[in-house]
Amino acid sequence: MSDTPPDRLSVNPASKFYDADVLQRGVGIRFKGEEKTNVEEYCVSEGWVRLAAGKAVDRKGNQLTIKLQGVVEPYFQSADEAPAEA
């Protein structure tokens, strides 16, 4: 597996940009120099992220998101930074 995260990635299994293996490895996102933990999808080449909008859901039960433009820096989290699974 590559040491750089993909250009575009989504946490939604219905998306064509979903990759379970990459997500299992742990991907962190730095957006405009600030750590983000509520990123649903990102694209480095186009410079945007989709962030979860609170607990709001649409009529199909999908999380509502907000698309923000800016510098996106994805990285793989090391083993000690990876979130603990419950």
Biopython code that builds the backbone (N, CA, C, O; Angstrom):
import numpy as np
from Bio.PDB.StructureBuilder import StructureBuilder

atoms = [
    (1, "MET", "N", (0.846, -1.183, 0.000)),
    (1, "MET", "CA", (0.000, 0.000, 0.000)),
    (1, "MET", "C", (0.891, 1.245, 0.000)),
    (1, "MET", "O", (1.979, 1.244, 0.576)),
    (2, "SER", "N", (0.433, 2.257, -0.625)),
    (2, "SER", "CA", (1.165, 3.515, -0.761)),
    (2, "SER", "C", (1.271, 4.245, 0.581)),
    (2, "SER", "O", (0.459, 4.028, 1.481)),
    (3, "ASP", "N", (2.283, 5.113, 0.705)),
    (3, "ASP", "CA", (2.456, 5.909, 1.919)),
    (3, "ASP", "C", (1.691, 7.218, 1.868)),
    (3, "ASP", "O", (1.682, 7.965, 2.846)),
    (4, "THR", "N", (1.047, 7.510, 0.742)),
    (4, "THR", "CA", (0.251, 8.729, 0.634)),
    (4, "THR", "C", (-1.223, 8.355, 0.484)),
    (4, "THR", "O", (-1.560, 7.426, -0.251)),
    (5, "PRO", "N", (-2.090, 9.071, 1.174)),
    (5, "PRO", "CA", (-3.528, 8.800, 1.052)),
    (5, "PRO", "C", (-4.032, 9.141, -0.345)),
    (5, "PRO", "O", (-3.380, 9.895, -1.068)),
    (6, "PRO", "N", (-5.188, 8.596, -0.738)),
    (6, "PRO", "CA", (-5.737, 8.890, -2.061)),
    (6, "PRO", "C", (-6.145, 10.350, -2.206)),
    (6, "PRO", "O", (-6.352, 11.053, -1.217)),
    (7, "ASP", "N", (-6.259, 10.797, -3.460)),
    (7, "ASP", "CA", (-6.645, 12.174, -3.756)),
    (7, "ASP", "C", (-8.054, 12.468, -3.260)),
    (7, "ASP", "O", (-8.343, 13.582, -2.823)),
    (8, "ARG", "N", (-8.926, 11.475, -3.326)),
    (8, "ARG", "CA", (-10.311, 11.665, -2.892)),
    (8, "ARG", "C", (-10.756, 10.430, -2.121)),
    (8, "ARG", "O", (-10.476, 9.301, -2.525)),
    (9, "LEU", "N", (-11.446, 10.650, -1.016)),
    (9, "LEU", "CA", (-11.873, 9.543, -0.165)),
    (9, "LEU", "C", (-13.167, 9.907, 0.533)),
    (9, "LEU", "O", (-13.380, 11.063, 0.899)),
    (10, "SER", "N", (-14.038, 8.913, 0.719)),
    (10, "SER", "CA", (-15.311, 9.109, 1.391)),
    (10, "SER", "C", (-15.504, 8.023, 2.437)),
    (10, "SER", "O", (-15.032, 6.900, 2.261)),
    (11, "VAL", "N", (-16.192, 8.347, 3.523)),
    (11, "VAL", "CA", (-16.497, 7.360, 4.555)),
    (11, "VAL", "C", (-17.849, 6.694, 4.314)),
    (11, "VAL", "O", (-18.223, 5.781, 5.051)),
    (12, "ASN", "N", (-18.586, 7.135, 3.297)),
    (12, "ASN", "CA", (-19.895, 6.582, 2.970)),
    (12, "ASN", "C", (-19.724, 5.358, 2.066)),
    (12, "ASN", "O", (-19.212, 5.488, 0.954)),
    (13, "PRO", "N", (-20.145, 4.162, 2.526)),
    (13, "PRO", "CA", (-19.980, 2.949, 1.709)),
    (13, "PRO", "C", (-20.709, 3.001, 0.365)),
    (13, "PRO", "O", (-20.353, 2.250, -0.544)),
    (14, "ALA", "N", (-21.705, 3.851, 0.213)),
    (14, "ALA", "CA", (-22.431, 3.958, -1.056)),
    (14, "ALA", "C", (-21.662, 4.774, -2.098)),
    (14, "ALA", "O", (-22.010, 4.740, -3.278)),
    (15, "SER", "N", (-20.637, 5.498, -1.688)),
    (15, "SER", "CA", (-19.864, 6.347, -2.594)),
    (15, "SER", "C", (-18.860, 5.521, -3.393)),
    (15, "SER", "O", (-18.336, 4.524, -2.897)),
    (16, "LYS", "N", (-18.594, 5.937, -4.633)),
    (16, "LYS", "CA", (-17.577, 5.246, -5.438)),
    (16, "LYS", "C", (-16.158, 5.569, -4.942)),
    (16, "LYS", "O", (-15.199, 4.923, -5.364)),
    (17, "PHE", "N", (-16.018, 6.554, -4.057)),
    (17, "PHE", "CA", (-14.712, 6.924, -3.516)),
    (17, "PHE", "C", (-14.450, 6.287, -2.152)),
    (17, "PHE", "O", (-13.478, 6.642, -1.485)),
    (18, "TYR", "N", (-15.290, 5.366, -1.738)),
    (18, "TYR", "CA", (-15.137, 4.645, -0.474)),
    (18, "TYR", "C", (-14.068, 3.579, -0.635)),
    (18, "TYR", "O", (-14.076, 2.846, -1.624)),
    (19, "ASP", "N", (-13.144, 3.477, 0.321)),
    (19, "ASP", "CA", (-12.106, 2.447, 0.310)),
    (19, "ASP", "C", (-11.903, 1.960, 1.742)),
    (19, "ASP", "O", (-11.254, 2.632, 2.544)),
    (20, "ALA", "N", (-12.452, 0.800, 2.059)),
    (20, "ALA", "CA", (-12.422, 0.270, 3.420)),
    (20, "ALA", "C", (-10.994, 0.025, 3.911)),
    (20, "ALA", "O", (-10.698, 0.260, 5.083)),
    (21, "ASP", "N", (-10.104, -0.446, 3.026)),
    (21, "ASP", "CA", (-8.732, -0.739, 3.435)),
    (21, "ASP", "C", (-7.991, 0.526, 3.874)),
    (21, "ASP", "O", (-7.267, 0.516, 4.869)),
    (22, "VAL", "N", (-8.175, 1.596, 3.136)),
    (22, "VAL", "CA", (-7.522, 2.864, 3.474)),
    (22, "VAL", "C", (-8.103, 3.421, 4.775)),
    (22, "VAL", "O", (-7.360, 3.908, 5.628)),
    (23, "LEU", "N", (-9.412, 3.353, 4.927)),
    (23, "LEU", "CA", (-10.053, 3.856, 6.146)),
    (23, "LEU", "C", (-9.640, 3.040, 7.368)),
    (23, "LEU", "O", (-9.472, 3.592, 8.456)),
    (24, "GLN", "N", (-9.475, 1.728, 7.194)),
    (24, "GLN", "CA", (-9.031, 0.860, 8.289)),
    (24, "GLN", "C", (-7.637, 1.261, 8.760)),
    (24, "GLN", "O", (-7.329, 1.183, 9.950)),
    (25, "ARG", "N", (-6.809, 1.686, 7.832)),
    (25, "ARG", "CA", (-5.441, 2.111, 8.163)),
    (25, "ARG", "C", (-5.438, 3.393, 8.985)),
    (25, "ARG", "O", (-4.523, 3.618, 9.778)),
    (26, "GLY", "N", (-6.445, 4.229, 8.804)),
    (26, "GLY", "CA", (-6.564, 5.469, 9.571)),
    (26, "GLY", "C", (-6.048, 6.666, 8.793)),
    (26, "GLY", "O", (-4.849, 6.783, 8.542)),
    (27, "VAL", "N", (-6.944, 7.544, 8.418)),
    (27, "VAL", "CA", (-6.582, 8.747, 7.659)),
    (27, "VAL", "C", (-6.959, 9.967, 8.481)),
    (27, "VAL", "O", (-8.103, 10.094, 8.919)),
    (28, "GLY", "N", (-6.010, 10.861, 8.692)),
    (28, "GLY", "CA", (-6.269, 12.125, 9.368)),
    (28, "GLY", "C", (-6.354, 13.237, 8.335)),
    (28, "GLY", "O", (-5.749, 13.146, 7.266)),
    (29, "ILE", "N", (-7.103, 14.285, 8.651)),
    (29, "ILE", "CA", (-7.274, 15.404, 7.722)),
    (29, "ILE", "C", (-6.900, 16.708, 8.421)),
    (29, "ILE", "O", (-7.363, 17.004, 9.523)),
    (30, "ARG", "N", (-6.053, 17.468, 7.751)),
    (30, "ARG", "CA", (-5.729, 18.822, 8.190)),
    (30, "ARG", "C", (-6.320, 19.748, 7.149)),
    (30, "ARG", "O", (-5.916, 19.708, 5.987)),
    (31, "PHE", "N", (-7.285, 20.594, 7.550)),
    (31, "PHE", "CA", (-7.960, 21.502, 6.635)),
    (31, "PHE", "C", (-7.637, 22.921, 7.053)),
    (31, "PHE", "O", (-7.963, 23.341, 8.163)),
    (32, "LYS", "N", (-6.996, 23.659, 6.160)),
    (32, "LYS", "CA", (-6.531, 25.025, 6.432)),
    (32, "LYS", "C", (-5.673, 25.060, 7.691)),
    (32, "LYS", "O", (-5.764, 25.991, 8.492)),
    (33, "GLY", "N", (-4.829, 24.024, 7.860)),
    (33, "GLY", "CA", (-3.902, 23.965, 8.985)),
    (33, "GLY", "C", (-4.519, 23.525, 10.298)),
    (33, "GLY", "O", (-3.841, 23.540, 11.326)),
    (34, "GLU", "N", (-5.782, 23.135, 10.297)),
    (34, "GLU", "CA", (-6.479, 22.751, 11.526)),
    (34, "GLU", "C", (-6.966, 21.308, 11.412)),
    (34, "GLU", "O", (-7.517, 20.921, 10.382)),
    (35, "GLU", "N", (-6.766, 20.511, 12.464)),
    (35, "GLU", "CA", (-7.222, 19.133, 12.481)),
    (35, "GLU", "C", (-8.744, 19.061, 12.440)),
    (35, "GLU", "O", (-9.425, 19.788, 13.164)),
    (36, "LYS", "N", (-9.272, 18.191, 11.598)),
    (36, "LYS", "CA", (-10.718, 17.980, 11.511)),
    (36, "LYS", "C", (-11.017, 16.505, 11.769)),
    (36, "LYS", "O", (-10.363, 15.621, 11.216)),
    (37, "THR", "N", (-12.010, 16.254, 12.613)),
    (37, "THR", "CA", (-12.371, 14.873, 12.935)),
    (37, "THR", "C", (-13.745, 14.491, 12.396)),
    (37, "THR", "O", (-14.127, 13.323, 12.476)),
    (38, "ASN", "N", (-14.494, 15.443, 11.850)),
    (38, "ASN", "CA", (-15.842, 15.168, 11.356)),
    (38, "ASN", "C", (-15.926, 15.224, 9.829)),
    (38, "ASN", "O", (-16.960, 15.607, 9.282)),
    (39, "VAL", "N", (-14.852, 14.847, 9.140)),
    (39, "VAL", "CA", (-14.812, 14.883, 7.679)),
    (39, "VAL", "C", (-15.508, 13.648, 7.118)),
    (39, "VAL", "O", (-15.153, 12.522, 7.466)),
    (40, "GLU", "N", (-16.488, 13.855, 6.260)),
    (40, "GLU", "CA", (-17.215, 12.769, 5.604)),
    (40, "GLU", "C", (-16.568, 12.407, 4.265)),
    (40, "GLU", "O", (-16.564, 11.243, 3.866)),
    (41, "GLU", "N", (-16.021, 13.414, 3.573)),
    (41, "GLU", "CA", (-15.391, 13.205, 2.274)),
    (41, "GLU", "C", (-14.419, 14.351, 2.017)),
    (41, "GLU", "O", (-14.623, 15.463, 2.503)),
    (42, "TYR", "N", (-13.363, 14.082, 1.254)),
    (42, "TYR", "CA", (-12.425, 15.149, 0.893)),
    (42, "TYR", "C", (-11.896, 14.930, -0.507)),
    (42, "TYR", "O", (-11.942, 13.818, -1.033)),
    (43, "CYS", "N", (-11.386, 16.011, -1.117)),
    (43, "CYS", "CA", (-10.725, 15.950, -2.414)),
    (43, "CYS", "C", (-9.561, 16.941, -2.380)),
    (43, "CYS", "O", (-9.771, 18.147, -2.243)),
    (44, "VAL", "N", (-8.348, 16.434, -2.503)),
    (44, "VAL", "CA", (-7.151, 17.273, -2.443)),
    (44, "VAL", "C", (-7.015, 18.120, -3.701)),
    (44, "VAL", "O", (-6.759, 19.320, -3.608)),
    (45, "SER", "N", (-7.182, 17.511, -4.885)),
    (45, "SER", "CA", (-6.957, 18.227, -6.140)),
    (45, "SER", "C", (-7.947, 19.373, -6.347)),
    (45, "SER", "O", (-7.593, 20.399, -6.927)),
    (46, "GLU", "N", (-9.190, 19.202, -5.876)),
    (46, "GLU", "CA", (-10.194, 20.257, -6.018)),
    (46, "GLU", "C", (-10.229, 21.177, -4.808)),
    (46, "GLU", "O", (-10.850, 22.239, -4.869)),
    (47, "GLY", "N", (-9.580, 20.802, -3.706)),
    (47, "GLY", "CA", (-9.465, 21.656, -2.531)),
    (47, "GLY", "C", (-10.756, 21.841, -1.748)),
    (47, "GLY", "O", (-11.162, 22.974, -1.489)),
    (48, "TRP", "N", (-11.415, 20.732, -1.361)),
    (48, "TRP", "CA", (-12.622, 20.849, -0.559)),
    (48, "TRP", "C", (-12.775, 19.665, 0.395)),
    (48, "TRP", "O", (-12.195, 18.599, 0.188)),
    (49, "VAL", "N", (-13.557, 19.875, 1.426)),
    (49, "VAL", "CA", (-13.945, 18.818, 2.363)),
    (49, "VAL", "C", (-15.447, 18.909, 2.601)),
    (49, "VAL", "O", (-16.037, 19.982, 2.471)),
    (50, "ARG", "N", (-16.051, 17.809, 2.940)),
    (50, "ARG", "CA", (-17.453, 17.770, 3.378)),
    (50, "ARG", "C", (-17.435, 17.405, 4.850)),
    (50, "ARG", "O", (-16.948, 16.342, 5.237)),
    (51, "LEU", "N", (-17.974, 18.304, 5.666)),
    (51, "LEU", "CA", (-18.006, 18.095, 7.109)),
    (51, "LEU", "C", (-19.422, 17.783, 7.555)),
    (51, "LEU", "O", (-20.390, 18.306, 7.003)),
    (52, "ALA", "N", (-19.533, 16.925, 8.560)),
    (52, "ALA", "CA", (-20.836, 16.597, 9.123)),
    (52, "ALA", "C", (-21.436, 17.849, 9.751)),
    (52, "ALA", "O", (-20.744, 18.605, 10.432)),
    (53, "ALA", "N", (-22.739, 18.061, 9.514)),
    (53, "ALA", "CA", (-23.440, 19.243, 10.032)),
    (53, "ALA", "C", (-24.228, 18.850, 11.280)),
    (53, "ALA", "O", (-25.447, 18.687, 11.231)),
    (54, "GLY", "N", (-23.534, 18.704, 12.372)),
    (54, "GLY", "CA", (-24.193, 18.334, 13.625)),
    (54, "GLY", "C", (-24.801, 16.954, 13.541)),
    (54, "GLY", "O", (-24.221, 16.044, 12.947)),
    (55, "LYS", "N", (-25.974, 16.797, 14.137)),
    (55, "LYS", "CA", (-26.654, 15.500, 14.130)),
    (55, "LYS", "C", (-27.796, 15.456, 13.132)),
    (55, "LYS", "O", (-28.594, 14.519, 13.140)),
    (56, "ALA", "N", (-27.880, 16.462, 12.276)),
    (56, "ALA", "CA", (-28.970, 16.552, 11.302)),
    (56, "ALA", "C", (-28.846, 15.457, 10.249)),
    (56, "ALA", "O", (-27.748, 15.142, 9.788)),
    (57, "VAL", "N", (-29.985, 14.883, 9.876)),
    (57, "VAL", "CA", (-30.025, 13.857, 8.835)),
    (57, "VAL", "C", (-31.106, 14.217, 7.822)),
    (57, "VAL", "O", (-32.051, 14.943, 8.132)),
    (58, "ASP", "N", (-30.952, 13.696, 6.611)),
    (58, "ASP", "CA", (-31.981, 13.928, 5.592)),
    (58, "ASP", "C", (-33.099, 12.899, 5.747)),
    (58, "ASP", "O", (-33.075, 12.102, 6.684)),
    (59, "ARG", "N", (-34.062, 12.908, 4.853)),
    (59, "ARG", "CA", (-35.225, 12.036, 4.992)),
    (59, "ARG", "C", (-34.894, 10.560, 4.801)),
    (59, "ARG", "O", (-35.697, 9.694, 5.151)),
    (60, "LYS", "N", (-33.725, 10.268, 4.252)),
    (60, "LYS", "CA", (-33.292, 8.876, 4.086)),
    (60, "LYS", "C", (-32.372, 8.427, 5.216)),
    (60, "LYS", "O", (-31.901, 7.289, 5.224)),
    (61, "GLY", "N", (-32.119, 9.320, 6.168)),
    (61, "GLY", "CA", (-31.283, 8.973, 7.310)),
    (61, "GLY", "C", (-29.800, 9.220, 7.109)),
    (61, "GLY", "O", (-28.991, 8.832, 7.952)),
    (62, "ASN", "N", (-29.426, 9.864, 6.000)),
    (62, "ASN", "CA", (-28.017, 10.174, 5.729)),
    (62, "ASN", "C", (-27.615, 11.465, 6.434)),
    (62, "ASN", "O", (-28.420, 12.388, 6.558)),
    (63, "GLN", "N", (-26.385, 11.524, 6.890)),
    (63, "GLN", "CA", (-25.842, 12.696, 7.560)),
    (63, "GLN", "C", (-25.838, 13.904, 6.621)),
    (63, "GLN", "O", (-25.412, 13.783, 5.473)),
    (64, "LEU", "N", (-26.301, 15.054, 7.085)),
    (64, "LEU", "CA", (-26.206, 16.280, 6.295)),
    (64, "LEU", "C", (-24.779, 16.801, 6.390)),
    (64, "LEU", "O", (-24.149, 16.708, 7.443)),
    (65, "THR", "N", (-24.269, 17.349, 5.289)),
    (65, "THR", "CA", (-22.888, 17.813, 5.249)),
    (65, "THR", "C", (-22.806, 19.236, 4.716)),
    (65, "THR", "O", (-23.716, 19.740, 4.059)),
    (66, "ILE", "N", (-21.675, 19.862, 5.027)),
    (66, "ILE", "CA", (-21.361, 21.204, 4.539)),
    (66, "ILE", "C", (-20.063, 21.092, 3.750)),
    (66, "ILE", "O", (-19.097, 20.496, 4.225)),
    (67, "LYS", "N", (-20.036, 21.661, 2.548)),
    (67, "LYS", "CA", (-18.841, 21.625, 1.714)),
    (67, "LYS", "C", (-18.063, 22.923, 1.903)),
    (67, "LYS", "O", (-18.595, 24.013, 1.693)),
    (68, "LEU", "N", (-16.796, 22.794, 2.304)),
    (68, "LEU", "CA", (-15.929, 23.948, 2.519)),
    (68, "LEU", "C", (-14.734, 23.883, 1.577)),
    (68, "LEU", "O", (-14.188, 22.806, 1.340)),
    (69, "GLN", "N", (-14.329, 25.023, 1.041)),
    (69, "GLN", "CA", (-13.189, 25.131, 0.139)),
    (69, "GLN", "C", (-11.940, 25.549, 0.915)),
    (69, "GLN", "O", (-12.019, 26.355, 1.842)),
    (70, "GLY", "N", (-10.792, 24.997, 0.532)),
    (70, "GLY", "CA", (-9.534, 25.379, 1.167)),
    (70, "GLY", "C", (-8.470, 24.315, 0.952)),
    (70, "GLY", "O", (-8.674, 23.365, 0.196)),
    (71, "VAL", "N", (-7.339, 24.479, 1.618)),
    (71, "VAL", "CA", (-6.216, 23.559, 1.495)),
    (71, "VAL", "C", (-6.492, 22.314, 2.328)),
    (71, "VAL", "O", (-6.759, 22.405, 3.526)),
    (72, "VAL", "N", (-6.424, 21.139, 1.681)),
    (72, "VAL", "CA", (-6.679, 19.857, 2.330)),
    (72, "VAL", "C", (-5.380, 19.066, 2.385)),
    (72, "VAL", "O", (-4.723, 18.879, 1.361)),
    (73, "GLU", "N", (-5.006, 18.598, 3.576)),
    (73, "GLU", "CA", (-3.783, 17.816, 3.759)),
    (73, "GLU", "C", (-4.121, 16.497, 4.450)),
    (73, "GLU", "O", (-4.180, 16.447, 5.679)),
    (74, "PRO", "N", (-4.346, 15.415, 3.672)),
    (74, "PRO", "CA", (-4.596, 14.115, 4.305)),
    (74, "PRO", "C", (-3.278, 13.448, 4.682)),
    (74, "PRO", "O", (-2.246, 13.698, 4.060)),
    (75, "TYR", "N", (-3.321, 12.602, 5.698)),
    (75, "TYR", "CA", (-2.135, 11.859, 6.116)),
    (75, "TYR", "C", (-2.583, 10.570, 6.789)),
    (75, "TYR", "O", (-3.697, 10.482, 7.306)),
    (76, "PHE", "N", (-1.710, 9.577, 6.776)),
    (76, "PHE", "CA", (-2.004, 8.340, 7.483)),
    (76, "PHE", "C", (-1.598, 8.503, 8.934)),
    (76, "PHE", "O", (-0.502, 8.975, 9.236)),
    (77, "GLN", "N", (-2.491, 8.107, 9.830)),
    (77, "GLN", "CA", (-2.211, 8.197, 11.257)),
    (77, "GLN", "C", (-1.300, 7.041, 11.649)),
    (77, "GLN", "O", (-1.429, 5.933, 11.127)),
    (78, "SER", "N", (-0.385, 7.305, 12.565)),
    (78, "SER", "CA", (0.472, 6.234, 13.054)),
    (78, "SER", "C", (-0.331, 5.366, 14.007)),
    (78, "SER", "O", (-1.441, 5.731, 14.392)),
    (79, "ALA", "N", (0.216, 4.224, 14.389)),
    (79, "ALA", "CA", (-0.507, 3.272, 15.239)),
    (79, "ALA", "C", (-0.893, 3.879, 16.580)),
    (79, "ALA", "O", (-1.962, 3.567, 17.103)),
    (80, "ASP", "N", (-0.053, 4.738, 17.151)),
    (80, "ASP", "CA", (-0.370, 5.323, 18.452)),
    (80, "ASP", "C", (-1.382, 6.459, 18.352)),
    (80, "ASP", "O", (-1.982, 6.819, 19.365)),
    (81, "GLU", "N", (-1.599, 7.047, 17.152)),
    (81, "GLU", "CA", (-2.576, 8.112, 16.970)),
    (81, "GLU", "C", (-3.937, 7.590, 16.540)),
    (81, "GLU", "O", (-4.936, 8.303, 16.635)),
    (82, "ALA", "N", (-3.983, 6.328, 16.062)),
    (82, "ALA", "CA", (-5.235, 5.784, 15.544)),
    (82, "ALA", "C", (-6.303, 5.745, 16.624)),
    (82, "ALA", "O", (-6.015, 5.399, 17.770)),
    (83, "PRO", "N", (-7.533, 6.099, 16.269)),
    (83, "PRO", "CA", (-8.601, 6.095, 17.257)),
    (83, "PRO", "C", (-8.898, 4.690, 17.754)),
    (83, "PRO", "O", (-8.895, 3.739, 16.972)),
    (84, "ALA", "N", (-9.153, 4.554, 19.047)),
    (84, "ALA", "CA", (-9.458, 3.256, 19.633)),
    (84, "ALA", "C", (-10.849, 2.822, 19.216)),
    (84, "ALA", "O", (-11.780, 3.626, 19.187)),
    (85, "GLU", "N", (-10.983, 1.540, 18.893)),
    (85, "GLU", "CA", (-12.293, 1.028, 18.487)),
    (85, "GLU", "C", (-13.039, 0.534, 19.710)),
    (85, "GLU", "O", (-12.459, -0.092, 20.598)),
    (86, "ALA", "N", (-14.322, 0.820, 19.749)),
    (86, "ALA", "CA", (-15.121, 0.408, 20.905)),
    (86, "ALA", "C", (-15.847, -0.883, 20.638)),
    (86, "ALA", "O", (-16.567, -1.377, 21.505)),
]
sb = StructureBuilder()
sb.init_structure("model")
sb.init_model(0)
sb.init_chain("A")
sb.init_seg("    ")
for serial, (resi, resn, name, xyz) in enumerate(atoms, 1):
    if name == "N":
        sb.init_residue(resn, " ", resi, " ")
    sb.init_atom(name, np.array(xyz, "f"), 0.0, 1.0, " ", f" {name:<3s}", serial, name[0])
structure = sb.get_structure()
